[in-house]
Amino acid sequence: MLGLSLTVAGIPAWAADTAAAVAGPYQGTGSPTPLELNLQEPATQIAREIFDLHTWMMIICMVIFVAVFGVMFYSIFKHRKSLGHKPATFHESTTVEIAWTVVPFLIVIGMALPATRTVVGMKDTSNADITIKGTGMQWKWGYDYLKGEGEGISFLSNLSTPRAQVGAPGLAPTEKRGANYLIEVDNEVVVPVHKKIRMVLTANDVIHAWSVPAFGVKQDAIPGFVRDTWFKSDYVGTFRGNCAELCGKEHAFMPIVVKVVSEEDYKVWVDGKKKEMAALADDPNKVWTIDELKIKGEKVYTSNCVVCHQATGKGIPGAFAALDGSKVVNGPKAEQIHVLLNGKKSGAFSAEMPSWKQLSDTDIAAVITYTRNNWSNKAEENIVQPAEVLAARK
């Protein structure tokens, strides 16, 4: 079985072109399945090797279990005292000592060699076709296409499951939960099939982990460090994962969705995404009306801020500061711009506020204007223009 993960010439399968080895469509769902007892159906060569290693080692463990306990129970039953058997009195058998040293050593070596080959393959991120930076943050992922086709594309990926399906503490959800409950996002990572994708991972607040089981990928994203991993999907489809490191209150609401498409469809997506980004890249010198900013700001707030500060602006006492009645929101606008661009360290009554400088100048101006004119807030400086945010970045 393990031989399936090696080429005939002994070259690691992860180093070979695996496209020709794949026959037929993908047999899995690419996502968790209720009552599933085994690993997800692999969609990459590395995932297949992991699957084979898992199966092979389970067989070895089962054989050892049956052999050891079989001999033990046989000895207990056949040589019990009631049949007149007496315990042996031999000591220090050299043969036994050698046997129980050599046999486990050979078993460990037999398991370690193929496992090491696969681990080395998992760490080989060289010669990637596309490089994507993934940044974990509480509680969403940011993606930047750094190299290869699609270079320059960047976006945030948020949970898209409606809060009405989730419910509140002590309250049942008010909407029926969908098929992809808590594993769906508003912006998927899109990549071409049969291309090596290098993921460069970091975080801007706490430790997160980028994990897609069908790809055999799980890599921690650590603030201040850059870690990388890779995958090359052999199938077109949608593959789902989650942040696999306990990262705070909304840890369960931080899914990962990778959509693998044909090369032709990927070119179409790249072209469309770049046009979309160009359309959203508003002129920072444009002067907006307060109503325009409030409408846009509500959308930005719903996508990025409502998780911590809540739709009511009341925040979560002891965890996330309230914006309704906040001295920062009702005070000079320069301070609120500074907080959004640079973040704020945790205080006695609130958690750390991350930097939101990845948002556009217009988005930051809009969300600040929205908060200054919403709930009970009545700030004197009640409007912020994109040009003010741009100036504060310098």
C-alpha positions in Angstrom: 0.0 0.0 0.0 2.8 2.4 0.9 4.4 1.7 -2.4 1.6 3.7 -4.1 3.2 6.9 -2.8 6.5 6.2 -4.5 7.5 6.2 -8.1 8.9 3.2 -9.9 12.4 4.7 -9.9 12.3 5.4 -6.2 11.8 9.1 -6.7 9.4 10.7 -4.1 6.0 11.1 -5.5 5.8 14.7 -4.3 8.7 15.5 -6.6 7.1 14.0 -9.7 4.4 15.2 -12.0 1.3 13.7 -10.5 -1.3 14.9 -13.0 -1.0 11.7 -15.1 -1.4 9.5 -12.0 -4.8 10.9 -11.2 -7.7 9.0 -12.8 -11.4 10.1 -12.7 -13.1 12.9 -10.7 -12.5 13.7 -7.1 -14.4 11.3 -4.9 -14.6 13.3 -1.7 -16.6 16.4 -0.7 -13.5 18.5 0.2 -15.1 19.3 3.5 -16.0 17.6 6.8 -18.6 14.9 6.5 -21.0 13.9 9.4 -19.9 10.6 11.1 -16.7 10.4 9.0 -14.3 8.0 10.7 -11.3 8.3 8.5 -9.2 11.1 7.0 -10.8 13.2 4.3 -10.4 11.9 0.7 -7.0 13.2 -0.4 -6.8 15.8 -3.2 -3.1 16.1 -3.5 -0.1 13.7 -3.7 1.1 14.7 -0.2 -2.3 14.1 1.2 -2.4 10.6 -0.4 1.0 9.8 1.1 -0.3 10.9 4.5 -3.4 8.8 4.0 -1.3 5.7 3.0 1.1 6.2 5.9 -1.9 6.5 8.3 -3.4 3.3 7.0 -0.1 1.4 6.9 0.8 2.4 10.4 -2.6 1.5 11.7 -2.2 -2.0 10.2 1.3 -2.3 11.8 -0.2 -1.2 15.2 -3.1 -3.6 14.8 -0.7 -6.6 14.0 1.4 -5.7 17.1 -1.7 -5.4 19.2 -3.1 -8.7 18.1 0.3 -10.5 18.4 1.1 -9.2 21.9 -2.3 -9.5 23.5 -2.9 -12.8 21.7 0.2 -14.3 23.2 -0.6 -12.8 26.6 -4.2 -14.1 26.7 -3.2 -17.5 25.4 -0.5 -17.7 28.1 -2.9 -16.7 30.8 -5.6 -19.1 29.7 -3.4 -22.2 28.9 -0.9 -21.8 31.7 -3.2 -20.9 34.6 -2.6 -22.2 38.1 -5.9 -24.2 38.1 -4.4 -26.5 35.4 -1.4 -27.2 37.6 1.1 -25.0 35.8 3.9 -23.4 37.8 5.7 -20.2 36.9 9.1 -20.5 35.2 12.2 -19.4 37.1 14.6 -18.5 34.2 16.3 -15.1 34.3 18.4 -12.9 32.0 17.8 -14.6 28.7 20.2 -13.1 26.1 18.0 -14.3 23.3 14.9 -12.5 24.7 16.9 -9.3 25.4 18.2 -9.2 21.8 14.8 -10.0 20.3 12.8 -7.3 22.2 15.5 -4.8 21.3 16.1 -5.6 17.6 12.4 -6.3 16.6 11.0 -2.9 17.8 14.1 -1.1 16.3 13.3 -2.6 12.9 9.7 -1.8 13.2 10.4 1.9 14.1 12.9 2.2 11.2 10.4 0.6 8.8 7.9 3.2 9.8 10.3 6.2 10.0 11.8 5.9 6.6 8.6 6.4 4.5 7.3 9.0 7.0 10.5 11.0 6.7 10.3 10.9 3.0 6.8 12.4 3.1 7.8 15.1 5.8 10.7 16.2 3.6 8.3 16.5 0.7 5.9 18.6 2.8 8.6 21.1 3.5 9.8 21.5 -0.1 8.3 24.8 -1.1 10.7 25.5 -4.0 9.7 26.1 -7.6 6.2 27.2 -6.8 4.0 28.4 -9.6 2.1 30.9 -7.4 2.9 32.3 -4.0 0.1 33.5 -1.7 0.6 35.2 1.6 -2.0 34.3 4.2 -2.4 36.5 7.3 -4.4 35.3 10.3 -6.3 37.8 12.3 -9.1 37.8 14.9 -11.1 36.4 13.2 -10.6 36.3 9.5 -7.9 35.6 6.9 -6.2 38.2 4.6 -4.7 37.0 1.3 -2.1 38.6 -0.9 -1.0 37.0 -4.2 2.8 37.8 -4.1 4.2 35.9 -7.1 2.9 34.2 -10.3 -0.3 34.8 -12.2 -2.6 37.0 -10.1 0.3 38.9 -8.5 -1.1 42.0 -6.8 -4.5 40.6 -5.9 -5.4 41.0 -2.2 -8.6 40.6 -0.2 -10.0 39.7 3.2 -11.9 36.4 3.7 -14.6 36.5 6.3 -17.1 33.9 7.5 -20.3 34.4 5.4 -22.7 32.2 7.5 -25.4 34.6 8.7 -25.4 35.3 12.4 -29.1 34.4 12.4 -28.0 30.8 11.7 -25.5 30.8 14.6 -27.7 32.2 17.3 -26.6 33.9 20.5 -25.6 32.5 23.9 -28.6 30.9 25.4 -30.7 31.5 22.3 -31.5 29.2 19.4 -30.7 30.3 15.8 -33.6 32.0 14.0 -32.6 30.7 10.5 -32.2 27.1 9.3 -28.5 26.2 9.1 -27.1 25.8 5.6 -25.1 22.9 4.1 -21.8 24.7 4.6 -22.6 26.1 8.1 -19.5 27.8 9.5 -17.3 26.6 6.6 -18.2 29.3 4.0 -16.6 32.6 3.3 -17.3 35.8 1.3 -14.0 35.6 -0.6 -12.5 32.3 -1.5 -8.9 31.6 -2.3 -8.9 30.7 -6.0 -6.0 28.7 -7.6 -5.5 26.7 -10.8 -5.4 22.9 -10.8 -2.1 21.0 -11.2 -0.1 24.1 -10.1 2.2 24.2 -7.1 0.9 26.8 -4.7 3.2 28.1 -1.9 1.4 29.6 1.1 3.5 32.1 3.2 1.8 32.4 6.5 1.9 34.9 9.4 -0.5 36.6 11.8 -1.0 40.1 13.2 -2.4 39.3 16.6 -2.2 35.8 18.1 -1.2 32.3 16.8 -3.5 30.9 14.1 -3.2 27.9 11.8 -4.0 27.5 8.2 -5.4 24.0 7.7 -7.1 22.2 4.7 -7.3 18.5 5.4 -7.9 17.4 1.8 -4.6 19.0 0.9 -2.7 17.4 3.8 -1.8 21.0 4.9 -1.6 22.5 8.4 0.8 25.3 9.2 0.9 27.7 12.1 0.6 31.4 11.4 2.6 33.1 14.2 2.9 36.9 14.8 6.4 38.2 13.9 7.3 35.0 12.0 6.9 33.8 8.4 6.2 30.1 7.9 5.4 28.4 4.6 3.8 25.3 3.2 2.5 24.2 -0.2 -0.1 22.2 -2.1 -0.8 21.1 -5.6 -4.4 20.0 -6.1 -5.0 17.2 -8.6 -8.7 18.0 -8.8 -11.0 20.9 -9.6 -13.4 21.6 -6.7 -14.0 23.5 -3.5 -12.0 22.5 -0.4 -12.7 23.7 3.1 -10.7 24.0 6.3 -10.5 26.0 9.5 -8.1 27.8 11.7 -6.7 24.9 13.7 -5.2 26.8 16.6 -7.3 28.1 19.5 -7.1 31.8 18.8 -9.9 33.3 20.9 -13.6 33.8 21.3 -14.5 33.5 17.6 -12.0 30.7 16.8 -14.9 28.5 15.4 -15.8 31.3 13.0 -12.6 31.5 11.0 -13.0 29.1 8.0 -10.7 28.6 5.0 -12.1 27.9 1.5 -9.9 27.2 -1.5 -11.6 27.0 -4.9 -9.5 25.0 -7.4 -10.4 25.8 -11.0 -9.1 25.1 -14.5 -6.3 27.2 -15.9 -8.7 28.9 -18.2 -11.1 29.7 -15.4 -8.3 31.0 -13.3 -7.2 33.5 -16.0 -10.8 34.7 -16.1 -10.9 35.0 -12.3 -7.6 37.0 -12.2 -8.8 39.4 -14.8 -12.2 39.9 -13.1 -10.6 40.3 -9.6 -8.1 42.9 -10.8 -10.9 44.9 -12.5 -12.9 44.6 -9.3 -10.0 45.9 -7.2 -9.4 48.8 -9.6 -13.1 49.7 -9.4 -12.9 49.7 -5.6 -9.7 51.7 -5.5 -11.5 55.0 -5.2 -9.6 58.2 -5.7 -8.5 59.2 -2.1 -8.9 62.9 -3.2 -12.6 62.4 -3.9 -14.9 64.3 -1.5 -17.8 62.1 -0.2 -21.0 63.3 1.3 -21.7 62.2 4.8 -24.6 60.0 3.7 -22.5 58.2 1.1 -19.8 57.5 3.8 -22.4 56.3 6.3 -23.9 53.8 3.8 -20.5 52.5 2.8 -19.3 52.5 6.4 -22.2 50.3 7.5 -21.1 47.6 5.1 -17.5 47.8 6.2 -18.5 47.7 9.8 -20.7 44.6 9.2 -17.9 42.8 7.4 -15.1 43.6 9.8 -16.1 45.1 13.1 -19.4 43.6 14.2 -17.9 40.4 15.6 -16.1 42.3 18.4 -18.0 45.5 18.8 -21.5 44.0 18.0 -24.2 45.4 15.8 -25.4 47.6 18.7 -21.9 49.1 19.2 -22.0 48.0 22.8 -19.0 45.7 22.5 -18.5 42.8 24.9 -17.9 43.9 28.5 -14.5 42.8 29.7 -13.4 41.8 26.2 -14.1 44.3 23.5 -14.6 48.0 24.0 -18.0 49.7 23.3 -18.1 52.2 20.4 -21.4 53.5 21.5 -20.5 56.4 23.8 -16.8 55.9 23.3 -14.5 58.9 24.1 -12.3 57.9 21.1 -15.3 57.8 18.7 -16.7 61.1 20.0 -13.4 62.8 20.4 -10.9 64.2 17.8 -11.1 62.2 14.6 -7.3 62.1 14.3 -7.1 59.7 17.3 -9.7 57.3 15.8 -7.8 57.3 12.5 -4.6 56.6 14.4 -6.2 53.6 16.2 -7.5 52.0 13.0 -4.2 52.4 11.2 -1.9 51.4 14.0 -4.1 49.4 16.4 -4.2 49.8 20.2 -2.7 47.7 23.0 -5.1 46.0 25.4 -6.3 48.0 28.4 -7.9 47.2 31.7 -11.3 46.8 30.2 -10.7 45.8 26.6 -8.7 43.4 24.4 -6.1 44.5 21.9 -7.3 46.3 18.9 -5.5 45.1 15.7 -4.3 47.4 13.0 -6.7 47.8 10.0 -4.4 49.5 7.6 -5.0 46.7 5.1 -8.4 48.4 4.4 -8.5 51.1 1.8 -8.5 54.8 2.7 -12.1 55.1 1.7 -13.2 52.1 3.8 -11.5 53.5 6.9 -12.9 56.9 6.4 -16.4 55.4 5.8 -16.4 53.2 8.9 -15.2 56.0 11.1 -17.9 58.3 9.8 -20.4 55.6 10.3 -19.5 55.0 14.0 -19.4 58.8 14.7 -22.9 59.2 13.5 -24.5 56.0 14.8 -26.1 54.8 18.0 -26.0 57.6 20.6 -22.7 59.1 19.3 -22.8 62.8 18.3 -19.2 63.7 17.5 -18.5 67.3 16.6 -16.0 66.1 13.9 -18.6 63.8 12.4 -17.1 63.2 8.9 -13.7 61.8 7.8 -12.6 62.0 4.1 -10.3 59.4 2.5 -7.6 62.1 2.0 -7.3 62.5 5.8 -6.7 58.8 6.2 -4.1 58.9 3.4 -2.3 61.8 5.0 -2.3 59.9 8.4 -0.6 56.9 6.7 2.5 59.0 5.8 
